[in-house]
Amino acid sequence: MKFQSIITIDRHFIEQEKRFPYATGEFTKILYNLSLAAKIVTRDVRKAGLVDILGITSESNSSGEVQKKLDMYANDVFVSVMNHDGIVCALASEENDGLIELDESSWGGRYVVVFDPLDGSSNIDANVSIGTIFSIYKRVSPAGKASELRDVLQPGYKQIGAGYVIYGSSTMFVYTTGNGVHGFTYDPSCGEFLLSHPNMKTPARGSLYSINEGNWVSFSDGIKSYISWLKETDKPTGRPYSSRYIGSLVADFHRNLLYGGIYIYPGTEKAPQGKLRLLYECNPLAMIIEQAGGKATNGTRRILDLVPKELHERSPLFIGSPENVDKAMEFLNQSPA
């Protein structure tokens, strides 16, 4: 059997950083820490039914949602791993109301990390795939002092790195630093993430669509028309499309990234800005999909051009293969909101 070259995630991080001028190794250290946290969470997700980390706590997160035990555990893991070497000056999590408080050793840090520690947590107890989403920015406030809110409230196009981890039948770490999208599968036998999906590209058009059709009565006329069009039979355009909706954003996004298609979480009458958080979910996945050849919009503007005004701001999201997103926008622009 011919031996194939093995590329670990650490080696890949180092090779990627060589492309950056004036690299110091700090950025690579952040990525390494994120992958380490993912390994720890993977270990405990795998034994979730055997130890007391399933179920709910008595606490609610910043959005008033009841927090799962594993949510809080994952949050603590990522905060602990990121907050010990003085490289990161600011941390923000979907599970915390404000910036996470760091000590003075962080004041010289040059980077900012924002993350959703456990996306899809409503599916935890049902053993459905869940994930972690993260993005990295450069600091904009003066070094040597405590970080400021403006360090986090940056438009998505200023991200210097983004990624997600999916805890499914296997654990995958997918990331970009602006030089393509690369996926690594965790091999528990050697404790390493190994390159399995180099230079990931999404198809120009796919035959999958992902949307919670339970919200149909609250959809705009444009959304309803587009979904109805997807269900019509028309062989030249590959219709009807197949509906696939897991309810874990990372899982739905990952599948559509690989196979092609569109994920939609629009605004509704009840939630005009949708459900998804701009900083923690929309921005990082938008950077990834664009690097993979796809598109992401809120229905009127490119996601990465939006300037967040608050930590937990929400945004509608249309994301996926470019032709699918363009077609959805045609329907939105033809119909009143």
C-alpha positions as CSV (number, residue, x, y, z in Angstrom):
1,M,0.0,0.0,0.0
2,K,1.4,3.4,-1.0
3,F,2.0,5.7,1.9
4,Q,0.3,9.1,1.6
5,S,1.8,12.2,3.1
6,I,0.1,13.2,6.4
7,I,-0.5,16.8,7.1
8,T,-1.4,17.7,10.7
9,I,-3.4,20.8,11.5
10,D,-0.4,22.3,13.4
11,R,1.8,21.9,10.3
12,H,-0.8,23.5,8.2
13,F,-1.2,26.4,10.5
14,I,2.6,27.1,10.3
15,E,2.6,26.8,6.5
16,Q,-0.3,29.2,6.3
17,E,1.3,31.8,8.5
18,K,4.4,31.9,6.3
19,R,2.3,33.7,3.8
20,F,1.8,36.6,6.2
21,P,4.5,39.3,6.3
22,Y,6.0,40.0,9.7
23,A,4.5,36.8,11.2
24,T,5.4,36.3,14.8
25,G,3.7,33.0,15.5
26,E,1.0,34.5,17.7
27,F,-1.7,34.0,15.1
28,T,-0.7,30.4,14.7
29,K,-0.9,30.0,18.5
30,I,-4.5,31.2,18.5
31,L,-5.5,28.7,15.8
32,Y,-3.6,26.0,17.8
33,N,-5.5,26.9,21.0
34,L,-8.8,26.8,19.1
35,S,-8.0,23.3,17.8
36,L,-7.0,22.2,21.3
37,A,-10.3,23.4,22.8
38,A,-12.1,21.5,20.0
39,K,-10.3,18.3,21.0
40,I,-11.3,18.8,24.7
41,V,-15.0,19.4,23.7
42,T,-14.9,16.4,21.3
43,R,-13.7,14.2,24.2
44,D,-16.6,15.2,26.4
45,V,-19.3,15.3,23.6
46,R,-18.4,11.7,22.9
47,K,-19.3,10.7,26.5
48,A,-22.2,13.1,27.0
49,G,-24.6,10.4,27.9
50,L,-22.3,8.9,30.5
51,V,-21.6,11.9,32.6
52,D,-23.7,14.7,34.0
53,I,-23.3,17.2,31.1
54,L,-26.6,16.7,29.3
55,G,-29.8,18.6,30.2
56,I,-30.4,22.3,31.1
57,T,-29.0,24.6,33.7
58,S,-31.0,27.2,35.7
59,E,-29.3,30.0,33.7
60,S,-30.2,31.8,30.5
61,N,-27.8,33.3,27.9
62,S,-27.7,36.8,26.5
63,S,-30.8,36.2,24.4
64,G,-32.9,34.8,27.2
65,E,-32.5,31.2,26.0
66,V,-32.2,28.4,28.6
67,Q,-28.6,27.3,28.6
68,K,-27.6,23.6,28.2
69,K,-25.0,22.2,30.5
70,L,-22.8,21.2,27.6
71,D,-23.2,24.8,26.3
72,M,-21.7,26.2,29.4
73,Y,-19.0,23.6,29.6
74,A,-17.9,24.3,26.0
75,N,-17.9,28.0,26.7
76,D,-15.7,27.5,29.8
77,V,-13.3,25.4,27.8
78,F,-12.8,27.9,25.0
79,V,-12.4,30.8,27.4
80,S,-9.9,28.9,29.5
81,V,-7.8,27.9,26.6
82,M,-7.8,31.3,24.9
83,N,-7.2,33.3,28.1
84,H,-3.7,32.3,29.4
85,D,-1.0,33.5,27.1
86,G,-1.6,37.3,26.6
87,I,-2.1,37.0,22.8
88,V,-5.8,37.7,22.8
89,C,-6.9,41.1,24.2
90,A,-10.7,40.5,23.9
91,L,-13.1,37.6,23.9
92,A,-16.8,37.6,23.2
93,S,-19.1,34.6,23.3
94,E,-22.8,34.1,22.4
95,E,-23.2,32.8,25.9
96,N,-22.0,36.0,27.6
97,D,-23.9,39.4,27.8
98,G,-20.8,41.5,27.4
99,L,-17.1,41.2,26.7
100,I,-15.5,38.4,28.7
101,E,-13.5,39.9,31.5
102,L,-9.7,39.2,31.0
103,D,-6.9,40.2,33.4
104,E,-4.1,42.7,32.8
105,S,-1.9,40.2,31.1
106,S,-4.2,40.5,28.1
107,W,-3.7,44.2,27.6
108,G,-0.8,43.8,25.2
109,G,-2.7,41.3,23.1
110,R,-3.1,42.1,19.4
111,Y,-6.0,39.8,18.5
112,V,-9.7,39.4,19.2
113,V,-11.7,36.2,19.1
114,V,-15.5,35.9,19.0
115,F,-17.2,32.5,19.1
116,D,-20.4,30.5,19.5
117,P,-19.1,27.7,21.7
118,L,-21.8,25.2,20.9
119,D,-24.1,25.9,18.0
120,G,-27.2,23.8,17.7
121,S,-27.4,23.2,21.4
122,S,-31.2,22.6,21.3
123,N,-30.3,19.3,19.6
124,I,-27.8,18.2,22.2
125,D,-30.0,15.8,24.1
126,A,-31.2,14.2,20.8
127,N,-27.6,13.3,19.8
128,V,-27.8,15.5,16.6
129,S,-24.6,17.0,15.2
130,I,-23.6,20.3,16.9
131,G,-20.7,22.6,16.4
132,T,-18.5,25.6,17.4
133,I,-18.1,28.7,15.2
134,F,-15.3,31.3,15.6
135,S,-13.7,34.3,14.0
136,I,-10.5,36.3,14.6
137,Y,-9.9,40.0,14.2
138,K,-6.9,42.3,14.8
139,R,-7.2,44.7,17.7
140,V,-8.1,48.4,16.8
141,S,-7.8,50.0,20.2
142,P,-4.4,51.1,21.6
143,A,-2.4,48.2,23.1
144,G,-1.3,48.4,26.7
145,K,-4.8,49.1,28.0
146,A,-8.0,47.0,28.5
147,S,-9.8,46.2,25.3
148,E,-12.8,48.2,24.1
149,L,-16.1,47.3,22.6
150,R,-14.9,48.6,19.2
151,D,-12.3,45.8,19.1
152,V,-15.2,43.4,18.6
153,L,-17.7,45.5,16.7
154,Q,-15.9,45.3,13.4
155,P,-17.4,44.4,10.0
156,G,-16.9,40.9,8.8
157,Y,-14.6,41.9,6.0
158,K,-12.0,42.7,8.6
159,Q,-11.8,39.1,9.9
160,I,-8.4,37.6,9.5
161,G,-9.5,34.1,10.2
162,A,-12.7,32.2,10.7
163,G,-13.8,28.6,11.1
164,Y,-16.1,26.0,12.7
165,V,-15.9,22.6,14.3
166,I,-18.6,20.1,13.6
167,Y,-19.0,17.3,16.2
168,G,-20.8,14.6,14.2
169,S,-20.0,11.0,13.2
170,S,-16.4,12.4,13.1
171,T,-15.1,15.7,14.3
172,M,-14.0,18.2,11.6
173,F,-12.2,21.5,12.0
174,V,-12.7,23.8,9.0
175,Y,-11.0,27.1,8.8
176,T,-9.8,29.9,6.5
177,T,-7.3,32.7,6.9
178,G,-8.2,34.3,3.6
179,N,-6.3,31.8,1.5
180,G,-8.9,29.1,0.8
181,V,-10.9,26.8,3.0
182,H,-9.3,23.7,4.6
183,G,-10.9,20.9,6.5
184,F,-9.3,18.5,9.0
185,T,-10.7,15.3,10.5
186,Y,-9.9,14.3,14.0
187,D,-8.2,11.0,14.4
188,P,-8.6,9.9,18.0
189,S,-6.1,7.1,17.6
190,C,-3.3,9.6,17.4
191,G,-5.0,12.6,18.9
192,E,-4.5,14.8,15.8
193,F,-6.6,16.7,13.3
194,L,-5.4,15.5,9.9
195,L,-5.9,17.3,6.6
196,S,-8.8,15.6,4.8
197,H,-10.4,18.4,2.7
198,P,-7.8,20.7,1.2
199,N,-8.9,23.8,-0.7
200,M,-12.7,23.2,-0.3
201,K,-14.9,24.7,-2.9
202,T,-18.7,24.8,-3.0
203,P,-20.4,23.9,-6.2
204,A,-21.7,26.8,-8.3
205,R,-25.2,25.5,-7.9
206,G,-26.6,22.7,-5.7
207,S,-30.0,21.0,-5.4
208,L,-30.4,21.3,-1.7
209,Y,-32.2,24.0,0.3
210,S,-32.3,24.5,4.0
211,I,-35.0,26.5,5.7
212,N,-37.4,26.0,8.6
213,E,-40.6,25.8,6.7
214,G,-42.5,25.7,10.0
215,N,-42.2,29.5,9.8
216,W,-44.0,29.6,6.5
217,V,-46.9,31.8,7.5
218,S,-44.4,34.5,8.7
219,F,-42.3,34.4,5.5
220,S,-42.4,37.4,3.0
221,D,-44.1,36.9,-0.3
222,G,-40.6,36.7,-2.0
223,I,-39.5,33.9,0.2
224,K,-42.7,32.0,-0.3
225,S,-42.4,32.4,-4.1
226,Y,-38.8,31.2,-4.1
227,I,-39.5,28.1,-2.0
228,S,-42.5,27.3,-4.2
229,W,-40.3,27.6,-7.3
230,L,-37.8,25.2,-5.8
231,K,-40.5,22.6,-5.4
232,E,-41.7,22.8,-9.0
233,T,-40.6,20.1,-11.5
234,D,-38.3,21.4,-14.2
235,K,-35.5,19.1,-15.4
236,P,-33.4,21.8,-17.2
237,T,-32.9,23.6,-13.8
238,G,-32.7,20.4,-11.8
239,R,-35.9,21.0,-9.9
240,P,-37.5,20.1,-7.7
241,Y,-34.7,20.6,-5.1
242,S,-34.4,18.5,-2.0
243,S,-35.2,20.0,1.4
244,R,-32.7,19.3,4.1
245,Y,-33.0,21.1,7.5
246,I,-31.3,19.7,10.6
247,G,-31.7,22.7,12.8
248,S,-28.0,22.9,13.7
249,L,-26.5,25.8,11.6
250,V,-23.0,24.3,11.4
251,A,-24.4,20.9,10.3
252,D,-26.7,22.4,7.6
253,F,-23.9,24.8,6.4
254,H,-21.3,22.0,6.3
255,R,-23.5,19.7,4.2
256,N,-24.4,22.5,1.7
257,L,-20.8,23.6,1.5
258,L,-19.8,20.2,0.4
259,Y,-22.8,19.3,-1.9
260,G,-24.0,22.7,-3.0
261,G,-27.2,24.5,-2.2
262,I,-28.6,27.3,0.0
263,Y,-29.3,27.9,3.7
264,I,-31.9,30.5,4.5
265,Y,-32.9,32.0,7.8
266,P,-34.9,35.1,6.9
267,G,-36.6,37.7,9.0
268,T,-40.1,36.9,10.0
269,E,-43.0,38.8,11.5
270,K,-42.0,37.7,14.9
271,A,-38.3,38.2,14.4
272,P,-37.7,40.8,11.6
273,Q,-33.9,40.5,11.9
274,G,-34.0,36.7,12.0
275,K,-32.5,34.5,14.7
276,L,-28.8,34.3,13.8
277,R,-26.2,36.4,15.4
278,L,-24.1,38.6,13.0
279,L,-20.9,38.4,15.0
280,Y,-20.9,34.8,16.2
281,E,-22.6,33.0,13.3
282,C,-23.2,35.0,10.1
283,N,-19.8,36.7,9.8
284,P,-17.5,33.7,10.2
285,L,-19.6,31.5,7.9
286,A,-19.8,34.3,5.4
287,M,-16.0,34.5,5.2
288,I,-15.8,30.8,4.8
289,I,-18.4,30.5,2.1
290,E,-16.8,33.4,0.1
291,Q,-13.4,31.8,0.3
292,A,-15.0,28.6,-1.0
293,G,-16.6,30.4,-3.9
294,G,-20.0,31.0,-2.5
295,K,-22.0,34.0,-1.4
296,A,-23.7,35.3,1.8
297,T,-26.2,38.2,2.1
298,N,-28.9,39.5,4.5
299,G,-31.2,39.8,1.5
300,T,-30.1,43.3,0.6
301,R,-26.4,43.6,1.5
302,R,-23.3,41.4,1.6
303,I,-23.0,40.0,5.1
304,L,-19.3,40.9,5.4
305,D,-20.1,44.6,4.7
306,L,-22.5,45.0,7.7
307,V,-21.2,47.0,10.6
308,P,-22.4,45.5,13.9
309,K,-23.8,48.0,16.5
310,E,-24.1,45.6,19.4
311,L,-22.6,42.3,20.5
312,H,-25.7,40.2,20.0
313,E,-27.1,41.8,16.9
314,R,-29.1,39.5,14.6
315,S,-29.3,39.3,10.9
316,P,-31.2,37.4,8.2
317,L,-29.0,35.0,6.3
318,F,-29.0,33.7,2.8
319,I,-25.8,31.7,2.3
320,G,-24.5,29.0,0.0
321,S,-23.7,28.3,-3.7
322,P,-23.5,31.5,-5.7
323,E,-26.1,30.7,-8.3
324,N,-28.6,29.6,-5.6
325,V,-28.1,32.8,-3.6
326,D,-28.5,34.9,-6.8
327,K,-31.7,33.2,-7.7
328,A,-33.1,33.7,-4.2
329,M,-32.3,37.4,-4.5
330,E,-34.2,37.6,-7.8
331,F,-37.4,36.5,-6.0
332,L,-36.8,38.9,-3.1
333,N,-36.3,41.8,-5.4
334,Q,-39.4,41.0,-7.4
335,S,-41.8,40.9,-4.5
336,P,-42.6,43.3,-1.7
337,A,-41.2,42.5,1.7
